[in-house]
């Protein structure tokens, strides 16, 4: 009898953060990493048609790499001023993407410990402030083992103008976007008067999120 694998089995070529997912799966779960993005890069999911959705010539001109990831969600521009959050956790039987996004995002908002009620989950997988997106996320759900691999990008104090330079308007959008162009749709914590540095966001999320996600799971189980 073949034993059930204990780490995600990723088919095909390596994609962004596969190594982090594998490492996280071998740790006590949920495993959390929050890190500061150091360079500009465009990251897309499997449903993306790069020739239609990404301004490839501009990326090439500027030396911005275009990288594939696992998991759904839209194409994103990562750049300095962005915090990337990775969570690897166990899935409950019958738990779907919306359940996981809600659990992680509820805990993420709490981990930031910001004195404002304005941050809320919008659409399936975003966080927004007053209807403007500050975080987008994706989810990969391997069956062997039954884990979830979540990653998101939080706009802390980034310059959002490169989003319009490197991305076309997406072919699909959440209803709350209402057709707005990237620069009108996206905002940052800094632009909304939330004065946390990238380093402080990494510290708060990195030290608090795991326990808060666990607490959310315990509440659901009860």
Buried (B, 14 or more C-beta within 10 A) or exposed (E): EEEEEEBBEBEEEEBBBBEBBBBBBEEEBBBBBBBBBEEBBBBBBEEBEBEEBBBBEBBEEEEBEBEBBBBBBBBBBBBBBBBBBBBBBBBEEEBEBEBBBBBBBBBBBBBBEBEEEBBEBBBBBBBBBEBBBBBBBBBBBBEEBEBBBBBBBBBBBBEBEBBBBBBEEBEEBBEBBEEBEBEEBBBBBBBBEBEBBBEEBBEBBBEBBBEBBBBBBEEEEE
